[in-house]
Amino acid sequence: MTTLLQIRRLWHWLSGRLARDTADAKVLEYQAFMRKEVDSLNSGSEIRPPWVVFPGSLPNHANQGNQQAWAEVVWKPYWKRLTREQRLSYVERWNPQEDLWRGLLLMEGMLNMRNDD
């Protein structure tokens, strides 16, 4: 599950951004998106993979801001709670077209990641 500390960090980041520019509709849209994603995570629902949520994104390519916050708060906790077999099944089901994603997710370290990593 997403920890309270992770949610507070995200909220702090979003609140600071909103304070700087309350008219920024994209921030409000992203805040609603993140709320929905965290709710999905906490309810045990399957989380869409990064290449679907952020089309055109590549792993380990200095993704900052929205992508990084989503990865830390939603994606990593979701991936960590899956078993090795569930991870393999997930990759096959979502079939990443980008070899970098497939390679990253099928690395031994990612397949064997534990919840305390």
N, C-alpha and C positions, 0 to 999 in steps of 0.2 A: 504494500500500500504506500501511497505517497505520504511522506511524513509532514507533520505540521510545519516543521522548519522549512521544508522545500516550498510549501504553499506560501508561507510568510515571505520567503525570499522573492518568489515570483510576484506576490502582491506588492511588496516594497518596490520592486523594479517597475511594475505597472503603475503604481500610485505616483511614483516620482515622475514618470513619463507623462501621466495625465495632468499632474500639477503644472508641468511646463507648457502643455498645450492641450487644454481641455477640449478644444474643437477638433482634435485629431480623431476622426471617425475610425481610422484604421486601428488605433489603439483600443478603442471601445469594441470593435469587431473582434480583435485578437483576444481581448479579455473574455468575451463571451465564448469564443472558441475554446480557450484554455479551461474555462469553467466546465464546459461540456466534456472535454477530453479527460479532465481529472475525475469528473463524475463517472465516466465510462470505466476508467481505470479502477476506481474504488468499488464499482459494482461488479467487477470481475469480467467485464465485456472484453472481447478481442479488440486490440488497438491496431489501427491501420499502420502500415509501415512508413518509415520516413520518406521513401521515394513516392508514395501516394499522397501523403499529407503536404509535402513540399516538393512538387514535381521539378525535376531538373537538378535537385540537390545531390551532392556527392558526399560520401563519408569522408571524415577527416580533412575537410577542405575549409577550415577556418569559418565554419558556420557559427555566426554569433547572433545575438539578439533573439528574435522570435524562434528560430530553429533550435538554437542552443537551449533556450529555456524549455521548449517543448521536450527536447531530448532528455534533459536532466529530470524534469518533473513527471513526464508521462512515459516516454519510450524506455529508458533504462530500467525503471522499476517494473514495467511490464515484462521486459525481456528477462530480467532476473528471476521473476517468479515462475517462468516456464521451465519445464524439465528439458533435458537434452533432446528427447524424442519429440516433444512438442515444438521445440525450436526448429528441428529438421522439417517437421511437417509444415510449420508456418512458412518457412522459406520456399518449400515446394508449392504450397497453396498460393502464395502471393507472387511467386515467380518474378523476382526482380530482373528487369531487362538489362540493367547496368551491371556488368561483371564485377565492378568494384563493390557494390552492395552485396552481391552473392558471395564474393570472396571474403568480405569482412565477416558476414554473419556465419559463414561455415568454418571460420578459423577455430582451431581447438579452444583458444581462450574465450571466444564468444560463446561457443557451444557449451562449455563447461563453467561459465560464469556462475558464481554463487550469489546469494542474496547479500552476503556480507562483503563482497568485493567492491 
